[in-house]
Every structure is written in C-alpha cells, then in structure tokens.
Amino acid sequence: MPPVGLVLGGMIQTEVDGLMAAIQGTSKIKFQGVHPLLQKNPAYYIQFCNAIGQGLINGGPVIEFTTNDTGLSASPLIPGTGLGIGIFIDKDFFRENAYTNARNAIIERFQRTYNDPYPPGPDNTGQFLDAICNGVATSVHDYYTTAWTLNSVHPQIYQGTGLITDGQFSGISSGAIASSIQSYLSGFQGEFYPELIQAIADAYVLTITTMATGTVTITGTCVPSISQVCAIPSTGHGTGVAS
C-alpha cells in the first residue's frame, strides 16, 4: 500500500515530543524538558505534526527514479520489470539542512536569532528548533524504509538488480510540498510557521533528490533458441516510480 501521511504525522508527534522532553537547561539558559503532547491543549501541536506528515507525502505522492542495473541480458534484448521496497534517506543531512534553512529564515525575518549555527549547543535555544528538525528527519527515515513501493522497467536487463544511488530520485517540488503542508493548517496560528514549513520542505526535497538510495530486483524470462541468446552478463539502466 502507498505511504500514509497520518502515519508519518503520528510518528513525528511522538519523536518530537520525546526530543523536546529530553532538553535540559544548564548555566546560561534555564531549559526544562516539556512534552508537547502533555500540554493542556495539544491540538495545535498535533495538527502541525500531522500537517507535516500529510504534506510531505501528499505533496509528492509519486517519486521518479532511475537505476544502475547489473545482471543478465539477452540478444535480442528482453526487458525486465523491477520491484523494491523502501527509500533510504540520510537523516542527518535532512536534519542539518532543515535546521539551517529555518535559522536563516529567522535571521531574514527578524534580523537576529539566539539559535546557534548547527549544531546548537547545550545552553542554546536552538535545541528546540533542532528537536523539530531531528524529529521530522528521523520519522521520515524510519517510515520511508518500508512505506514506499518501487516499480520499474529495465530495457537491457531481464534478470538482476537495479541500484538507485544518490541523485537518482526526482520529480518532487518543495513549493508543492510546502503548499500541501499549509493546506492542512487551516486556522493555524503562528507568525513564523510558513517559513518553518518551507525550510522543512526545501530540506526534504534536497535530501530525497541528492541523499537517498533504494534497490529493485529485476525479473523476466528468457527462453534460449536458435534466434534467442540468454544469460549474457551485462549492465544497463532502468526507470521507475516510487508510490
């Protein structure tokens, strides 16, 4: 089945909640870990996390990819079909980019920030921003390893493996994803949240399109005959979509 935005949203709620609660203050700024889910009214927090989950997936429900194939070819060529599970992202790259994007947006809007450059120190308010970015990145990483089904076609290889390496996922737009997230935030209050959403969307798209991998297994049938040669070790390229 395709990935479900509310499942991802629920994971983000739990992950950010735990990271926020783990923040402790020391000498300069007095932090006290709090559970957003245990607020008197956590409705806005829940709505925000669900909107991110739904917007990331529903704003780009199909992700295109190309593959580097190895396996068996035929002469004449017989195409194969590929099937795989999971998009594997670099969550640390996602986290750092989302944090940096958001921090830069704060400076642009307010001309200053108390948040450290990434990574924020133990006495710095940037820990709270980092908890959001870390929670989103970790949830996407954990969910995407099983949520996406990869289907592909392989003109040169009828049996083998197709590798999707960094830079081979494409077809998603940060503008469309940010708009999708905001569509789930009707009536949401907060001066800075559009910039935070855009920061997350930009980092998400950059991560998927430059720091994500996957694998498909290529299958097909070749029957040798006087006019058909099979089992030729070869390489090639395929194309497909994750959904």
C-alpha positions as CSV (number, residue, x, y, z in Angstrom):
1,M,0.0,0.0,0.0
2,P,1.2,3.6,-0.5
3,P,2.6,5.7,2.3
4,V,0.1,7.3,4.6
5,G,0.5,10.9,5.7
6,L,-1.3,10.5,9.0
7,V,1.0,7.5,9.9
8,L,4.0,9.7,9.3
9,G,2.4,12.5,11.2
10,G,1.8,10.3,14.2
11,M,5.5,9.3,14.2
12,I,6.6,12.9,14.1
13,Q,4.3,13.7,17.1
14,T,6.0,11.0,19.2
15,E,9.5,11.6,18.0
16,V,9.5,15.4,18.5
17,D,7.7,15.0,21.8
18,G,10.4,12.8,23.2
19,L,13.2,15.0,21.9
20,M,11.6,18.1,23.4
21,A,11.2,16.4,26.8
22,A,14.9,15.4,26.8
23,I,16.1,19.0,26.6
24,Q,17.6,20.2,29.8
25,G,18.9,23.6,30.9
26,T,22.3,24.4,32.4
27,S,24.1,27.6,33.4
28,K,23.1,30.2,30.8
29,I,19.5,29.4,29.7
30,K,17.2,27.5,32.0
31,F,15.6,24.8,30.0
32,Q,13.1,22.3,31.3
33,G,12.1,19.5,29.1
34,V,8.4,19.5,28.3
35,H,6.2,17.1,26.5
36,P,4.2,18.9,23.8
37,L,1.7,16.1,23.8
38,L,1.0,16.7,27.5
39,Q,0.1,20.3,27.1
40,K,-3.3,21.3,28.5
41,N,-4.5,21.6,24.8
42,P,-2.1,19.8,22.4
43,A,-4.4,20.3,19.4
44,Y,-2.2,22.8,17.6
45,Y,0.9,20.6,18.1
46,I,-0.9,17.5,16.8
47,Q,-2.3,19.5,13.9
48,F,1.1,20.8,13.0
49,C,2.8,17.4,13.1
50,N,0.0,15.7,11.1
51,A,0.2,18.5,8.5
52,I,3.9,17.9,8.0
53,G,3.3,14.2,7.6
54,Q,0.4,14.6,5.2
55,G,2.0,17.4,3.3
56,L,5.4,15.6,2.7
57,I,3.7,12.6,1.3
58,N,0.6,14.0,-0.4
59,G,2.6,16.9,-1.9
60,G,4.7,14.4,-3.8
61,P,2.8,11.1,-3.8
62,V,4.9,9.7,-6.7
63,I,8.7,10.0,-6.8
64,E,10.5,9.2,-10.0
65,F,13.8,7.4,-10.2
66,T,16.5,5.9,-12.5
67,T,18.6,2.8,-11.8
68,N,22.0,1.4,-12.5
69,D,21.4,-2.2,-13.5
70,T,23.6,-5.3,-13.4
71,G,22.6,-8.8,-14.3
72,L,21.7,-10.9,-17.4
73,S,20.8,-9.5,-20.8
74,A,19.6,-11.2,-24.0
75,S,20.1,-10.9,-27.7
76,P,17.7,-9.7,-29.0
77,L,17.0,-7.7,-25.8
78,I,14.3,-8.8,-23.4
79,P,13.2,-6.2,-20.9
80,G,12.7,-6.9,-17.2
81,T,10.5,-5.5,-14.5
82,G,11.8,-4.2,-11.2
83,L,10.2,-4.3,-7.7
84,G,11.6,-3.0,-4.5
85,I,10.6,-1.6,-1.1
86,G,11.8,1.5,0.7
87,I,13.5,4.8,0.1
88,F,16.5,5.1,2.4
89,I,17.4,8.7,3.3
90,D,20.4,10.4,5.1
91,K,18.5,11.7,8.1
92,D,21.5,13.6,9.4
93,F,21.7,15.5,6.2
94,F,17.9,16.3,6.3
95,R,18.1,17.4,9.9
96,E,21.0,19.8,9.4
97,N,19.6,21.3,6.3
98,A,16.1,21.8,7.8
99,Y,17.7,23.5,10.9
100,T,20.0,25.7,8.8
101,N,17.2,26.7,6.5
102,A,14.9,27.6,9.4
103,R,17.7,29.5,11.2
104,N,18.5,31.5,8.1
105,A,14.8,32.3,7.7
106,I,14.6,33.6,11.3
107,I,17.5,35.9,10.6
108,E,16.0,37.2,7.4
109,R,12.7,37.9,9.1
110,F,13.8,39.2,12.4
111,Q,17.4,40.3,11.6
112,R,18.8,38.3,14.5
113,T,18.5,34.9,16.3
114,Y,19.5,33.4,19.6
115,N,19.8,30.0,17.9
116,D,23.4,28.7,17.3
117,P,24.6,27.7,13.9
118,Y,24.1,23.9,13.5
119,P,24.6,22.0,15.8
120,P,23.1,24.1,18.7
121,G,25.0,23.9,22.0
122,P,23.5,22.6,25.3
123,D,22.8,26.2,26.5
124,N,21.2,27.4,23.3
125,T,17.5,27.8,22.4
126,G,18.4,26.2,19.0
127,Q,17.8,22.9,20.8
128,F,14.1,23.3,20.4
129,L,14.3,24.1,16.7
130,D,16.7,21.1,16.3
131,A,14.2,18.9,18.2
132,I,11.6,19.6,15.5
133,C,14.1,19.1,12.6
134,N,15.5,16.0,14.2
135,G,12.1,14.5,14.9
136,V,10.9,15.1,11.3
137,A,14.1,13.7,9.8
138,T,14.1,10.6,12.0
139,S,10.4,9.9,11.4
140,V,10.8,10.2,7.6
141,H,13.9,8.0,7.7
142,D,12.2,5.3,9.8
143,Y,8.9,5.3,7.9
144,Y,10.3,5.5,4.4
145,T,12.4,2.3,4.6
146,T,9.2,0.3,4.3
147,A,6.4,2.7,3.2
148,W,7.3,3.1,-0.5
149,T,6.9,0.5,-3.2
150,L,9.3,0.9,-6.2
151,N,8.2,-0.3,-9.6
152,S,10.4,0.0,-12.7
153,V,11.2,-1.2,-16.2
154,H,14.6,-2.3,-17.5
155,P,15.1,-2.4,-21.2
156,Q,18.6,-4.0,-21.2
157,I,18.4,-6.4,-18.2
158,Y,15.8,-9.1,-17.8
159,Q,17.2,-10.6,-14.5
160,G,19.4,-8.9,-11.9
161,T,19.5,-5.9,-9.6
162,G,18.8,-2.2,-10.1
163,L,20.5,0.2,-7.7
164,I,19.2,3.7,-7.1
165,T,22.1,5.9,-5.9
166,D,22.3,9.4,-4.5
167,G,20.9,11.8,-7.1
168,Q,18.6,9.3,-8.9
169,F,15.3,10.2,-7.2
170,S,13.5,13.1,-8.8
171,G,10.1,14.6,-9.7
172,I,9.1,16.4,-6.5
173,S,8.8,20.1,-5.8
174,S,9.5,21.9,-2.5
175,G,6.9,24.5,-3.4
176,A,4.2,21.9,-4.0
177,I,5.1,20.2,-0.8
178,A,5.1,23.4,1.3
179,S,1.7,24.3,-0.2
180,S,0.4,20.8,0.7
181,I,1.5,21.1,4.3
182,Q,-0.1,24.5,4.6
183,S,-3.4,23.2,3.2
184,Y,-3.7,21.0,6.4
185,L,-3.2,24.0,8.7
186,S,-6.5,25.9,8.3
187,G,-6.9,28.3,11.1
188,F,-3.3,27.6,12.4
189,Q,-1.8,30.4,14.4
190,G,1.8,31.4,14.5
191,E,3.9,34.2,12.9
192,F,6.8,32.1,11.7
193,Y,5.3,28.7,10.7
194,P,5.1,29.4,6.9
195,E,8.9,29.9,6.9
196,L,9.4,26.8,9.1
197,I,7.3,24.7,6.7
198,Q,9.2,26.0,3.7
199,A,12.5,25.2,5.5
200,I,11.4,21.6,6.1
201,A,10.0,21.2,2.5
202,D,13.3,22.5,1.0
203,A,15.4,20.2,3.1
204,Y,13.1,17.2,2.4
205,V,13.3,17.7,-1.4
206,L,17.1,18.2,-1.3
207,T,17.5,15.1,0.8
208,I,15.3,12.9,-1.4
209,T,16.9,14.1,-4.7
210,T,20.6,14.1,-3.5
211,M,21.0,11.8,-0.5
212,A,18.6,8.9,-0.9
213,T,19.0,5.3,-2.2
214,G,17.0,2.2,-3.0
215,T,17.1,-1.2,-4.7
216,V,14.9,-3.1,-7.1
217,T,15.0,-6.8,-8.0
218,I,14.7,-7.2,-11.8
219,T,12.8,-10.3,-13.1
220,G,12.0,-11.6,-16.5
221,T,12.1,-14.7,-18.6
222,C,14.4,-15.6,-21.5
223,V,14.0,-18.8,-23.4
224,P,17.1,-19.7,-25.4
225,S,16.6,-20.7,-29.0
226,I,18.3,-20.6,-32.3
227,S,17.3,-17.0,-32.6
228,Q,17.5,-16.0,-28.9
229,V,20.6,-15.9,-26.8
230,C,20.2,-15.7,-23.0
231,A,22.2,-15.1,-19.8
232,I,24.7,-12.6,-21.1
233,P,26.3,-10.7,-18.2
234,S,25.6,-7.1,-18.8
235,T,24.8,-3.7,-17.4
236,G,22.1,-1.1,-18.2
237,H,19.7,1.5,-16.8
238,G,16.0,1.5,-15.8
239,T,13.3,4.0,-14.9
240,G,10.5,3.8,-12.4
241,V,8.4,5.4,-9.8
242,A,8.0,5.1,-6.0
243,S,4.5,5.3,-4.7
